[in-house]
Amino acid sequence: MSQVADKIDMLLNEIPPHVKLIPISKTKPEQTILEAYNSGYKIFGENKVQELMRKHESLPADIEWHMVGHLQTNKVKYLAPFVYLLHGIDSFKLLKVVNREAEKTGRVINVLLQLHIATEETKFGLSEEEVFQIVDSEEFKIMRNVKIVGVMGMATYTSDEGHIRNEFKGLYRFYEKVKSEYFLEDKDFKEISMGMSSDYKIAIEEGSTMIRIGSLIFGSRI
């Protein structure tokens, strides 16, 4: 078994069974993903569209691909035919484009609404108010080609674990509020994507159902 496959295995044995592990290979060659794939793991993510497209084209067709990075509206068309889940819906404009491009390919694309939970201004994300504006709008209610299945957030990059925990707690509380007010009957609205290599343990303790792990599995990026 390869080193990457070993690390995936180790994490899978450590995390609860209801938490989905999404290895993010970033800049690493296709071969490293293939090694993990050959050991039986078929879920992977990327944070750059170009890289995701390249790897999708050259790797086995049954890989479940997640796009976890910031997505520009003009790049949606490239992912619409195959992407399994878009983690970073950070504007209503982007959601509308995803719906339109998904319709062209005859698909329904699963998405997560990205909340801005960090203190850093550089991180993308919706405010809570913007989320309510989206789900309350008539335009959203008639969308047939996107499926909101949960929320996503990135904590502040800090060594202060209490600060990180509070941000994850806030995202979980908001998820529960949106779930109870808008998606109570929707069994698919169940995902909270939070936690990366440095903070996934805290994220899981605070209710994460998806962790996005890069360097811990693949080492630092090239």
C-alpha positions in Angstrom: 0.0 0.0 0.0 1.3 3.5 -0.8 2.1 6.1 1.8 -1.0 8.2 0.8 -3.3 5.2 1.0 -1.8 4.4 4.5 -2.6 7.9 5.7 -6.1 7.8 4.3 -6.6 4.4 6.1 -5.2 5.8 9.3 -7.6 8.8 9.2 -10.6 6.6 8.3 -9.9 4.4 11.4 -9.6 7.5 13.6 -12.7 9.5 12.6 -16.4 8.5 13.3 -18.1 6.5 10.5 -20.6 9.3 9.8 -17.8 11.8 8.9 -16.8 11.8 5.2 -13.1 12.2 4.5 -12.3 14.3 1.4 -8.6 14.1 0.6 -7.5 17.3 -1.2 -4.4 16.6 -3.4 -3.6 20.2 -4.6 -0.6 20.3 -7.0 0.3 16.7 -6.4 0.5 14.4 -9.4 -2.3 12.1 -10.5 -0.2 9.1 -9.6 -0.6 9.8 -5.8 -4.4 9.8 -6.2 -4.2 6.7 -8.3 -2.3 4.9 -5.5 -5.0 5.7 -3.0 -7.7 4.8 -5.6 -6.1 1.4 -6.2 -6.3 0.7 -2.5 -10.1 1.3 -2.6 -10.7 5.0 -1.8 -12.7 6.9 -4.4 -13.5 10.3 -2.9 -11.2 13.2 -3.7 -11.3 17.0 -3.9 -9.5 19.9 -5.4 -9.5 23.7 -4.8 -8.6 24.8 -8.3 -10.9 24.2 -11.3 -8.1 23.6 -13.8 -6.5 21.0 -11.7 -9.8 19.3 -11.0 -10.6 19.1 -14.7 -7.2 17.7 -15.5 -7.4 15.0 -12.9 -11.0 14.2 -13.7 -10.0 13.6 -17.4 -7.0 11.4 -16.6 -8.2 9.4 -13.6 -10.9 6.7 -13.3 -14.4 7.8 -14.1 -16.0 6.6 -10.9 -14.1 9.0 -8.6 -16.5 11.2 -6.6 -15.0 14.7 -7.1 -15.5 17.6 -4.7 -14.7 21.2 -5.5 -13.7 22.8 -2.3 -12.1 26.1 -3.3 -13.5 29.5 -4.4 -15.4 29.0 -7.6 -15.7 31.8 -10.2 -18.9 31.9 -12.2 -17.2 31.7 -15.6 -15.6 28.3 -14.5 -18.8 26.6 -13.5 -19.5 25.2 -17.0 -16.3 23.1 -16.9 -17.3 21.3 -13.7 -21.1 21.0 -14.3 -20.9 17.7 -16.3 -19.2 15.7 -13.6 -18.7 17.4 -10.1 -20.3 15.5 -7.2 -20.4 18.4 -4.7 -19.6 22.1 -4.8 -18.5 23.2 -1.2 -18.1 26.9 -1.8 -21.3 28.5 -2.9 -20.5 32.0 -1.6 -23.0 34.2 -3.5 -26.5 34.0 -5.0 -25.1 34.9 -8.4 -22.9 31.8 -8.3 -25.8 29.6 -7.2 -27.9 30.8 -10.2 -25.0 30.1 -12.6 -24.6 26.5 -11.2 -28.4 25.9 -11.6 -28.2 27.2 -15.3 -25.1 25.1 -16.2 -26.5 22.0 -14.4 -29.7 22.4 -16.5 -27.7 22.4 -19.7 -26.1 19.0 -18.7 -29.4 17.5 -17.5 -28.0 17.2 -13.9 -28.9 18.2 -10.4 -25.7 19.4 -8.7 -25.3 19.1 -4.9 -24.0 22.3 -3.3 -23.1 23.6 0.2 -23.6 27.2 1.2 -20.3 28.7 2.4 -20.7 30.9 5.4 -18.1 33.5 6.4 -17.2 32.3 9.9 -13.6 33.5 10.2 -12.3 36.8 11.4 -10.1 37.1 8.3 -11.5 39.3 5.6 -9.7 37.4 2.9 -11.9 34.3 3.3 -15.0 34.0 1.1 -18.5 33.3 2.3 -22.1 34.4 2.8 -23.4 36.2 5.9 -26.3 34.6 7.7 -28.6 37.3 6.4 -27.6 36.5 2.8 -28.4 32.8 3.3 -31.9 33.7 4.5 -32.3 36.1 1.5 -31.4 33.2 -0.9 -33.6 30.5 0.6 -36.5 32.9 1.0 -36.4 34.2 -2.6 -38.9 33.1 -5.2 -36.0 32.6 -7.7 -34.4 30.0 -5.4 -37.8 28.2 -4.9 -38.1 27.5 -8.6 -34.5 26.2 -9.1 -34.6 22.6 -10.2 -31.0 21.8 -11.0 -29.3 22.6 -7.7 -29.7 20.9 -4.4 -28.5 22.6 -1.2 -27.4 19.7 1.0 -25.8 21.7 3.9 -23.3 24.3 4.8 -19.5 24.9 4.7 -17.1 27.1 6.7 -13.4 27.8 7.1 -12.2 28.7 10.6 -9.7 31.5 11.2 -6.1 30.4 10.7 -4.9 30.7 14.3 -3.3 28.6 17.1 -6.1 29.6 19.5 -8.2 26.5 19.7 -10.9 28.2 21.7 -11.4 30.7 18.9 -11.6 28.0 16.3 -14.1 26.0 18.4 -16.3 29.0 18.8 -16.4 29.5 15.0 -17.3 25.9 14.4 -20.0 26.0 17.2 -21.5 29.0 15.5 -21.6 27.3 12.1 -23.3 24.3 13.7 -25.9 26.4 15.4 -26.6 28.2 12.1 -26.9 24.9 10.3 -29.5 23.8 12.9 -31.5 27.0 12.5 -31.6 26.8 8.7 -32.4 23.1 8.9 -35.3 23.6 11.3 -36.7 26.7 9.4 -36.3 25.7 5.8 -35.1 22.1 5.3 -36.8 20.1 8.1 -38.5 17.6 5.7 -35.4 17.4 3.5 -33.4 14.3 4.4 -30.5 15.4 2.1 -29.9 18.6 4.0 -27.5 17.0 6.4 -23.9 18.1 5.7 -21.6 20.4 7.6 -18.3 20.7 5.8 -15.8 22.0 8.3 -12.3 21.0 9.4 -9.0 20.8 7.6 -5.6 19.2 8.5 -4.9 21.6 11.4 -8.4 21.7 13.0 -10.4 18.6 11.9 -10.5 17.1 15.4 -12.1 20.2 16.8 -14.5 20.3 13.8 -15.6 16.7 14.3 -16.3 17.4 18.0 -18.4 20.4 17.0 -20.5 18.4 14.5 -18.7 18.3 11.2 -19.9 15.6 8.7 -17.1 16.3 6.1 -13.5 17.1 6.7 -11.2 18.4 3.9 -7.7 17.1 4.4 -4.7 18.1 2.3 -1.3 18.3 3.8 -1.9 15.6 6.4 -2.4 13.1 3.7 -0.3 14.4 0.7 2.3 16.5 2.5 2.9 20.1 1.8 1.9 21.4 -1.7 4.5 21.6 -4.5 
